[in-house]
Amino acid sequence: MSLLNKPFKESSVKGRALRRAAIAGGISAVLLATAACSSTTSPAASSASTASATTGTAEATIWGRTGSMQTILDPSLVDWNKANPNEKVVSTYFANDAYKTKIRTAIGAGSAPTIIFNWTGSTLNSYIGAGKVVDLTSAASGLADKYVPSVWSQGVVDGKVYAVPMDAISPIILYFNQDVLDKAGVSAPKTWDDVLAAVPVLKAAGVAPFSVAGGSKWPLMLWEEYLVDRVAGPEAFAAIMAGKPDAWSNPGIIKANTMIQQLVDAGGFVDGFSSVTSDSAADVALLYTGKAAMLLQGAWVYNTLRTQAPDFVKSGLGFTTFPTVSGGAGDPTDLVGMPSGGFYSVSADATPEEQKTAIDYVTKGVFDDAYTKRMIEAGLVPPLQGLENTIATSGSAHAKAVYAMTTKSANFQLQWDQALPAAQATALLSNLADLFNKQITPQEFSDNMNKTIGQ
C-alpha cells in the first residue's frame, strides 16, 4: 500500500525514502525538500519603537498569532536579543481572527508593527500596491537557494522579494482518533463513499463523525477546497482566479457543494458546529477528547495536539490525505493549504533603523540552526532544501507523513481566502457559512459568488 493511500499513526509510522515531486501555491514546482505545519502569534500593543538617538539601538516589533509557532518564535527571539542587544525584536500575540482584523487596521493607519506576518497571496499584493512593505530583494540576496523554490516564490512579486518564509509548509490533513474509530469498527476513510458509510456508524456509537470550527468560517472552506479539487480538478479554481465569467457555476463546484450539504444532512458534523471556533482550539479538543472521530485541519494543529494532549499524540492520533471521489477529475495526491504557514514582510512605515533591525532578524535569525531544529522537534517540516535525511532520521511520524504527502502531491493549492482578493474572500466565507447551515442552495452559492468576480 502506498504512503498516500495508507493512514498514518503517530506511534507506528516508519521512516522511508521519498521521491521528489511537485508542489505549488496553485502551480506545481519541483521540490528538493519539503515542509509542514503552520501557526501563529499575535499583534503587539504598539507600532515599532522609536530608535534611540543616545544608544543607537532600534527595537523592532512583530505582530503575530497565538499558536504552535509561538513556541518556536519566542525562544528564537530570546536567542536573537541576547546575541544582538542593539537590535532587539519584541513580539506580542493575537488569536488568528483578531489578528486579521487588527493588522488591516494598523497598516491602513500607518501604525503597523515593524515585522508584518502575512500569508502572501492577495494580502501581500495589496500591501505592495499601497506601498506598505519594503523591497527585500537586496537584503535577501542569496537566500533563495536556502528555501524550497515553490515556497520562496510566494514572497516574490514582479521579480522582487517582499516576504520571507518563517513557518513550515502546511497542507490540510484529515486527522482521526484511532481509538474512537476502532471502538466503532470504522477505518479511516479512503473514499467519499467511505465517509458517508462511516457517519451513521459513528453516530450510533455516540460520537460526532467530524469536528469543524464553523464559527470561524474558514475551516468550512477546507472542505470546499478539497471537494472541488477532487470532483472538478484544480482547473476549476484556476478559472476563478483568472476572473472568467460564471466560473463559480462549474458543474463540479455545484456537485461538491451538493455533497457538502448531503454530509450536513446526514449529521456528519458535530452538533452546534456553527458555534465552535478554531482560535480556542475547540475543534481540536473535540478530537482528542473522543467527542469527534475526525478533524480536517491544517498541519499546524499538530503542535497544539502535542501540547494539549501528548498522550493522545503518542498512542491515539492518526492522519491521512483527503478521501478520493469516484469519477472525479482531481488527482488524489492534490493538496490544499499553505505552501508555507506564514511569511514576514517589513513595514515601510518604520524608521530606517527599525527596518534594519527587522531585516537582519528575518534574513539571519529566522531559520537559523536552532530555529530549524526546534521546528523539526515540534513535528513540523521546515521549508528548506536539503532536509531529506534529517526528516527521515529524526523527524516525527507526523513530519514524515507531511513530507510524504507534500513531496508526492501533483498540485498544492494556496488556500482560497489567501489567493482571492479580499472582497471575494470575505464573500466566500460568508456564503460558505450559509451553505453549511442550509440557508442557501449550491446553485445560490454559485450565483452569489459569480457576482464577486472582478471585485
C-alpha positions as CSV (number, residue, x, y, z in Angstrom):
1,M,0.0,0.0,0.0
2,S,1.4,3.4,-0.9
3,L,2.1,6.1,1.7
4,L,-0.5,8.3,0.2
5,N,-3.3,5.7,0.5
6,K,-2.2,4.4,3.9
7,P,-3.4,6.2,7.1
8,F,-0.5,7.3,9.3
9,K,-0.4,6.7,13.0
10,E,1.9,8.7,15.2
11,S,3.1,5.7,17.2
12,S,3.8,3.4,14.2
13,V,4.9,5.2,11.1
14,K,8.4,4.3,10.0
15,G,10.8,6.4,8.1
16,R,11.4,5.7,4.4
17,A,12.9,7.2,1.3
18,L,10.6,9.6,-0.6
19,R,10.9,10.7,-4.1
20,R,10.9,14.3,-5.3
21,A,7.7,15.7,-6.6
22,A,5.7,18.8,-7.5
23,I,4.2,21.4,-5.2
24,A,3.0,24.9,-5.7
25,G,0.5,27.5,-4.4
26,G,-1.7,26.7,-7.4
27,I,1.1,25.8,-9.8
28,S,3.4,22.8,-9.5
29,A,7.1,23.3,-8.9
30,V,9.9,20.9,-8.2
31,L,10.6,20.2,-4.5
32,L,14.1,19.4,-3.4
33,A,12.8,19.2,0.2
34,T,9.6,19.9,1.9
35,A,8.0,21.3,4.9
36,A,4.9,21.2,7.0
37,C,2.7,22.9,9.6
38,S,1.7,26.3,10.4
39,S,0.9,28.5,13.2
40,T,0.9,31.8,14.7
41,T,1.4,34.7,17.0
42,S,-0.4,37.9,17.8
43,P,-0.1,41.7,17.5
44,A,1.8,44.0,19.8
45,A,0.4,46.8,21.7
46,S,2.1,49.4,19.7
47,S,3.9,50.0,16.4
48,A,7.7,49.8,16.1
49,S,9.6,51.6,18.8
50,T,11.4,54.9,18.1
51,A,15.2,54.5,17.6
52,S,17.2,55.8,20.5
53,A,19.5,58.6,19.5
54,T,21.6,58.1,22.5
55,T,22.3,54.4,22.3
56,G,22.0,53.8,18.6
57,T,19.6,50.9,19.1
58,A,16.4,50.3,17.3
59,E,13.8,47.9,18.6
60,A,11.6,46.1,16.1
61,T,8.2,44.6,16.8
62,I,6.3,41.6,15.5
63,W,2.6,41.1,15.5
64,G,1.5,37.6,15.1
65,R,-0.9,34.9,16.1
66,T,-1.1,32.7,19.1
67,G,-0.5,29.0,18.4
68,S,2.2,26.5,17.7
69,M,4.7,28.9,16.1
70,Q,4.8,30.9,19.3
71,T,6.7,28.0,20.9
72,I,9.3,28.4,18.2
73,L,9.4,32.1,17.8
74,D,9.7,33.0,21.5
75,P,12.9,31.1,22.1
76,S,14.2,32.4,18.8
77,L,13.7,36.0,19.9
78,V,15.4,35.2,23.3
79,D,18.4,33.9,21.4
80,W,18.4,36.8,18.9
81,N,18.0,39.5,21.6
82,K,20.8,38.0,23.7
83,A,23.2,38.0,20.7
84,N,22.0,41.3,19.3
85,P,21.4,43.7,22.2
86,N,21.3,46.7,19.9
87,E,18.8,45.1,17.6
88,K,16.1,43.7,19.8
89,V,12.9,42.2,18.4
90,V,9.8,42.1,20.6
91,S,6.6,40.1,19.9
92,T,3.0,40.1,21.1
93,Y,0.3,37.7,20.1
94,F,-3.3,37.8,19.0
95,A,-5.7,35.0,18.2
96,N,-5.9,34.3,14.4
97,D,-9.2,36.0,13.6
98,A,-8.4,39.0,15.8
99,Y,-5.0,39.3,14.2
100,K,-6.5,39.6,10.7
101,T,-8.7,42.5,11.7
102,K,-6.1,44.3,13.8
103,I,-3.3,44.1,11.2
104,R,-5.5,45.5,8.5
105,T,-6.5,48.4,10.7
106,A,-2.9,49.1,11.8
107,I,-1.5,49.0,8.3
108,G,-4.2,51.3,7.0
109,A,-3.5,53.8,9.8
110,G,0.3,53.7,9.2
111,S,0.9,52.1,12.6
112,A,1.9,48.6,11.6
113,P,4.5,46.6,13.6
114,T,8.0,46.6,12.1
115,I,7.7,42.9,11.0
116,I,4.4,42.0,9.4
117,F,3.2,38.4,9.5
118,N,1.2,37.5,6.4
119,W,0.2,34.7,4.1
120,T,1.3,36.3,0.8
121,G,-1.3,36.0,-2.0
122,S,-3.7,38.8,-2.4
123,T,-3.0,40.3,1.0
124,L,0.7,40.8,0.2
125,N,-0.2,42.2,-3.2
126,S,-2.4,44.8,-1.5
127,Y,0.4,45.8,0.9
128,I,2.8,46.2,-2.1
129,G,0.2,48.2,-4.1
130,A,-0.3,50.6,-1.1
131,G,3.5,51.0,-0.6
132,K,3.2,49.5,2.9
133,V,6.1,46.9,2.8
134,V,9.7,47.3,1.7
135,D,11.5,45.7,-1.1
136,L,13.8,43.0,0.4
137,T,15.4,41.9,-2.8
138,S,18.9,43.2,-2.0
139,A,18.8,42.2,1.7
140,A,17.6,38.7,0.9
141,S,20.1,38.1,-1.9
142,G,21.5,34.6,-1.6
143,L,18.6,33.3,0.5
144,A,16.6,31.9,-2.4
145,D,18.8,28.8,-2.6
146,K,18.1,28.0,1.0
147,Y,14.4,27.5,0.6
148,V,12.1,25.2,-1.3
149,P,11.6,27.1,-4.6
150,S,7.8,26.8,-4.6
151,V,7.7,28.3,-1.1
152,W,10.2,31.1,-1.7
153,S,8.4,32.2,-4.9
154,Q,5.3,33.0,-2.8
155,G,7.0,36.1,-1.4
156,V,8.3,37.3,-4.8
157,V,6.1,39.7,-6.8
158,D,7.2,41.0,-10.2
159,G,10.7,39.7,-9.6
160,K,11.1,41.5,-6.3
161,V,11.2,39.9,-2.8
162,Y,8.7,41.3,-0.4
163,A,8.2,38.5,2.1
164,V,10.5,35.8,3.6
165,P,9.2,32.4,4.8
166,M,9.0,32.0,8.6
167,D,6.9,28.9,9.1
168,A,6.5,25.3,7.9
169,I,4.7,24.0,4.8
170,S,1.2,23.3,6.0
171,P,-1.1,21.0,4.0
172,I,-4.6,20.4,5.2
173,I,-4.8,16.9,6.7
174,L,-7.5,14.6,7.8
175,Y,-6.7,13.8,11.5
176,F,-8.5,11.0,13.3
177,N,-8.9,9.5,16.7
178,Q,-7.8,5.9,16.2
179,D,-9.4,4.7,19.5
180,V,-12.7,6.1,18.6
181,L,-12.6,4.6,15.1
182,D,-11.6,1.2,16.5
183,K,-14.4,1.1,19.0
184,A,-16.9,1.9,16.3
185,G,-15.4,-0.6,13.9
186,V,-14.6,2.1,11.3
187,S,-11.5,2.6,9.3
188,A,-10.1,6.0,8.3
189,P,-12.0,6.8,5.1
190,K,-10.2,6.5,1.8
191,T,-13.1,7.5,-0.4
192,W,-16.1,9.7,-0.2
193,D,-18.3,6.6,-0.1
194,D,-16.4,5.6,3.0
195,V,-17.1,8.9,4.6
196,L,-20.8,8.6,4.1
197,A,-20.8,5.0,5.3
198,A,-19.0,5.9,8.4
199,V,-21.3,8.6,9.5
200,P,-24.3,6.5,10.8
201,V,-22.0,4.0,12.4
202,L,-20.1,6.7,14.4
203,K,-23.3,8.5,15.3
204,A,-24.7,5.2,16.6
205,A,-21.5,4.9,18.7
206,G,-22.3,8.3,20.3
207,V,-19.6,10.4,18.7
208,A,-19.7,13.1,16.1
209,P,-18.1,11.9,12.8
210,F,-16.3,15.2,12.1
211,S,-15.3,18.2,14.2
212,V,-15.3,21.5,12.4
213,A,-14.9,25.1,13.7
214,G,-17.9,26.6,11.8
215,G,-17.9,29.6,14.0
216,S,-14.6,30.7,12.4
217,K,-15.9,30.1,8.9
218,W,-12.6,29.5,7.2
219,P,-12.4,25.8,8.4
220,L,-15.5,25.2,6.3
221,M,-13.5,26.3,3.3
222,L,-11.2,23.4,3.7
223,W,-14.0,21.0,2.8
224,E,-14.9,23.2,-0.1
225,E,-11.4,23.3,-1.4
226,Y,-10.8,19.6,-1.3
227,L,-14.1,18.5,-2.7
228,V,-14.0,21.0,-5.6
229,D,-10.5,19.7,-6.4
230,R,-11.4,16.1,-6.1
231,V,-14.6,16.5,-8.3
232,A,-13.5,19.1,-10.8
233,G,-9.7,19.2,-10.6
234,P,-7.5,22.3,-9.9
235,E,-8.7,23.9,-13.2
236,A,-12.0,24.9,-11.6
237,F,-10.3,27.3,-9.1
238,A,-7.8,28.4,-11.7
239,A,-10.7,29.7,-13.8
240,I,-12.0,31.6,-10.8
241,M,-8.5,33.1,-10.2
242,A,-8.4,34.1,-13.9
243,G,-11.6,36.0,-13.5
244,K,-13.6,34.0,-16.0
245,P,-17.3,35.0,-16.1
246,D,-19.5,32.5,-14.2
247,A,-16.5,30.4,-13.2
248,W,-18.3,29.5,-9.9
249,S,-21.0,27.8,-12.0
250,N,-18.7,25.0,-12.9
251,P,-20.8,21.8,-12.5
252,G,-18.1,20.3,-10.4
253,I,-18.4,23.1,-7.9
254,I,-22.2,22.7,-7.7
255,K,-21.7,19.0,-7.2
256,A,-19.1,19.5,-4.5
257,N,-21.4,21.8,-2.6
258,T,-24.3,19.3,-3.0
259,M,-22.0,16.7,-1.4
260,I,-21.3,19.1,1.5
261,Q,-25.0,19.6,2.2
262,Q,-25.6,15.8,2.0
263,L,-23.0,15.3,4.6
264,V,-24.6,18.1,6.8
265,D,-28.0,16.4,6.3
266,A,-26.5,13.0,7.4
267,G,-25.3,14.6,10.6
268,G,-21.7,14.4,9.6
269,F,-20.6,17.3,11.7
270,V,-20.6,17.9,15.4
271,D,-23.9,19.3,16.8
272,G,-23.7,23.1,17.0
273,F,-20.6,23.3,14.7
274,S,-21.5,26.9,13.9
275,S,-20.5,27.9,17.4
276,V,-17.2,26.0,17.5
277,T,-14.1,28.2,17.0
278,S,-10.6,27.5,15.9
279,D,-9.0,30.3,17.9
280,S,-9.9,28.5,21.1
281,A,-8.8,25.1,19.6
282,A,-12.2,23.8,20.5
283,D,-12.3,21.8,17.2
284,V,-9.0,20.1,18.1
285,A,-10.2,19.4,21.7
286,L,-13.3,17.6,20.3
287,L,-10.9,15.2,18.5
288,Y,-8.6,14.3,21.3
289,T,-11.3,14.1,24.0
290,G,-13.1,11.5,21.8
291,K,-16.2,13.5,21.2
292,A,-15.5,13.6,17.5
293,A,-13.8,10.9,15.4
294,M,-12.1,13.1,12.7
295,L,-11.0,16.6,12.0
296,L,-10.0,18.2,8.7
297,Q,-7.4,20.9,9.6
298,G,-4.0,22.3,8.8
299,A,-0.8,20.6,9.8
300,W,-0.2,23.4,12.2
301,V,-2.7,21.9,14.7
302,Y,-0.2,19.1,15.4
303,N,1.8,21.2,17.8
304,T,-1.5,22.2,19.6
305,L,-2.2,18.5,19.9
306,R,1.3,17.8,21.1
307,T,1.0,20.5,23.8
308,Q,-2.6,19.9,24.9
309,A,-2.8,16.1,24.6
310,P,0.7,14.5,24.5
311,D,-0.6,11.0,25.5
312,F,-3.2,11.1,22.7
313,V,-0.5,12.1,20.2
314,K,1.7,9.1,21.3
315,S,-1.0,6.4,21.1
316,G,-4.3,7.6,19.6
317,L,-3.6,10.1,16.8
318,G,-3.7,9.2,13.1
319,F,-3.6,11.3,9.9
320,T,-4.2,10.8,6.2
321,T,-5.0,12.5,3.0
322,F,-8.4,13.7,2.0
323,P,-10.6,11.0,0.5
324,T,-10.9,10.4,-3.2
325,V,-14.2,10.9,-5.1
326,S,-15.2,8.2,-7.6
327,G,-15.2,9.6,-11.2
328,G,-13.7,12.9,-10.1
329,A,-11.3,14.8,-12.2
330,G,-8.8,15.7,-9.5
331,D,-5.6,13.9,-8.7
332,P,-5.9,12.1,-5.4
333,T,-2.5,13.4,-4.4
334,D,-3.5,17.1,-4.7
335,L,-3.2,19.1,-1.6
336,V,-4.6,22.4,-0.4
337,G,-3.2,24.5,2.4
338,M,-0.3,26.8,2.9
339,P,2.9,26.2,0.9
340,S,4.4,27.9,4.0
341,G,2.3,28.7,7.0
342,G,3.5,32.3,7.1
343,F,5.9,34.9,5.8
344,Y,7.5,38.0,7.2
345,S,7.5,41.4,5.5
346,V,9.0,44.6,6.8
347,S,6.9,47.8,7.3
348,A,7.6,50.7,5.0
349,D,6.2,53.0,7.8
350,A,9.0,52.0,10.2
351,T,12.1,54.1,10.6
352,P,15.3,53.1,8.7
353,E,16.8,52.0,12.0
354,E,13.8,49.8,12.8
355,Q,13.8,48.4,9.3
356,K,17.4,47.4,9.6
357,T,16.7,45.5,12.8
358,A,13.7,43.8,11.3
359,I,15.6,42.9,8.1
360,D,18.5,41.5,10.0
361,Y,16.2,39.2,12.0
362,V,14.1,37.9,9.2
363,T,17.2,37.2,7.0
364,K,19.5,35.9,9.7
365,G,17.5,34.9,12.8
366,V,14.6,33.1,11.0
367,F,15.6,29.5,10.1
368,D,19.0,29.6,11.7
369,D,20.1,26.2,13.0
370,A,18.3,26.5,16.4
371,Y,15.0,27.7,14.8
372,T,15.1,24.8,12.3
373,K,15.9,22.3,15.0
374,R,13.0,23.4,17.2
375,M,10.6,23.2,14.3
376,I,11.6,19.6,13.4
377,E,11.3,18.7,17.1
378,A,7.8,20.1,17.1
379,G,6.8,17.6,14.4
380,L,6.9,20.2,11.6
381,V,8.9,20.2,8.3
382,P,10.8,23.5,7.6
383,P,10.5,24.8,4.0
384,L,14.3,24.4,3.5
385,Q,16.2,22.5,0.9
386,G,18.4,19.5,1.8
387,L,16.4,18.2,4.8
388,E,15.6,14.8,3.3
389,N,17.9,12.8,5.6
390,T,17.1,14.9,8.6
391,I,13.4,14.2,8.3
392,A,14.0,10.5,7.6
393,T,16.2,10.0,10.7
394,S,14.9,12.5,13.3
395,G,11.5,13.7,12.1
396,S,8.4,12.6,13.9
397,A,5.8,10.3,12.3
398,H,3.8,13.4,11.6
399,A,6.7,15.1,9.9
400,K,7.4,12.0,7.8
401,A,3.7,11.9,6.8
402,V,3.6,15.5,5.9
403,Y,6.8,15.1,3.9
404,A,5.3,12.1,2.1
405,M,2.1,13.9,1.2
406,T,3.8,17.0,0.1
407,T,6.6,15.5,-2.0
408,K,4.1,13.3,-3.8
409,S,1.5,16.0,-4.5
410,A,0.7,16.7,-8.1
411,N,-0.6,20.2,-7.1
412,F,-0.6,22.2,-3.9
413,Q,-3.2,24.9,-3.9
414,L,-2.8,28.0,-1.7
415,Q,-5.9,28.4,0.5
416,W,-8.6,30.2,-1.3
417,D,-9.1,33.0,1.2
418,Q,-5.5,34.0,0.8
419,A,-5.3,33.5,-3.0
420,L,-8.5,35.6,-3.7
421,P,-8.8,39.4,-3.4
422,A,-10.1,40.5,0.0
423,A,-13.6,41.3,-1.1
424,Q,-14.1,37.9,-2.8
425,A,-12.5,36.1,0.1
426,T,-14.9,37.7,2.5
427,A,-17.9,36.8,0.4
428,L,-16.6,33.3,0.1
429,L,-16.5,32.7,3.8
430,S,-19.9,34.3,4.3
431,N,-21.5,32.2,1.6
432,L,-19.8,29.0,2.9
433,A,-21.4,29.6,6.3
434,D,-24.8,29.9,4.7
435,L,-24.2,26.8,2.6
436,F,-23.2,24.7,5.6
437,N,-26.1,26.0,7.6
438,K,-28.5,25.2,4.7
439,Q,-29.5,28.8,4.3
440,I,-28.7,28.8,0.6
441,T,-28.6,26.1,-2.1
442,P,-25.5,25.0,-4.0
443,Q,-26.8,26.9,-7.1
444,E,-27.4,30.1,-5.0
445,F,-23.9,29.8,-3.6
446,S,-22.5,29.8,-7.2
447,D,-24.8,32.7,-8.2
448,N,-23.7,34.8,-5.3
449,M,-20.0,34.1,-5.9
450,N,-20.2,34.8,-9.6
451,K,-21.2,38.3,-8.7
452,T,-17.9,38.9,-6.9
453,I,-15.7,38.0,-9.9
454,G,-13.6,41.1,-10.7
455,Q,-14.1,42.7,-7.3
